[in-house]
Amino acid sequence: MKTIFAALLAASAPALAMPGEVAAEYRLSYGGLTIGHVSESFVRTGDTYAISSISRSEGLLKTLYDEQIILHSAGRVVDGNLQPLRFEEQRTRDPKHNVEASFDWDQGLLNSRFRGETKQLALPRETQDRLSMMYQFMNLTPRPGQFVMAMSNGRKIERYTYQLVDQPRITTPAGDFDTWHFERVPDNPKDSKAEVWLAKERHNFPVRVVFEDTKGLRVEQVLVALQTK
């Protein structure tokens, strides 16, 4: 099975040039009810990049569980692709879930710090963190078929298989987009599910993402505003 980046590269058309800056806002919903808001920013400076994401509870969820999750990813741009060097996750309400990770590409190791413990994991080539993964799509031109993705949440590294489902035009609060629609192909029926819609004319930027965990909890993340430079 080819790696994610090799398998996504189309033979016929180059990827859109990576923007220097991105500012995006998303709405999180469950069962049609708004439960949160996500603000993200991406900045490329020369051959380095930095991404920040802040998720906040809203609506009924804020009343029941007021939480803010802050993600940071920083790294370099190598041959047009993002290569993470540092990843952090911070939670204001539940800091015991905070995690820090550094990517040692020379040694092929992920150094993870979680709950006061440090461990090292073998680092597959072209691994992305959970934040840089979505922005890496900006550098690629999808094509039909399956691809394999290596992704780290800072504590572990997992491999996911995705396939192209269709190419619909969808409507979001940020506008209408012609998209590439990918879904996860689970290795096990009990695996979590995921789908992503990438805007063809906006740097393959994710405009809709749907997550469903092993217990059937389905959360939708939809774009409400997007600015690129």
Buried (B, 14 or more C-beta within 10 A) or exposed (E): EEBBBEBBBEEEEEBBEBBEEBBBBBBBBBEEEBBBBBBBBBBBEEEEBBBBBBBBBBBEBBEEEEBEBBBBBBBBBEEEBBBBBBBBBBBEEEEEEBBBBBBEBEEEBBBBBBEEEEEEBEBBEBBBBBBBBBBBBBBBBBBEEEBBBBBBBBBEBEBBBBEBEEBEEBEBEBBEBBBBBBBBBBEEEEBBBBBBBBBBEBBBBBBBBBBBEEEEEEBBBBBBBBEBE
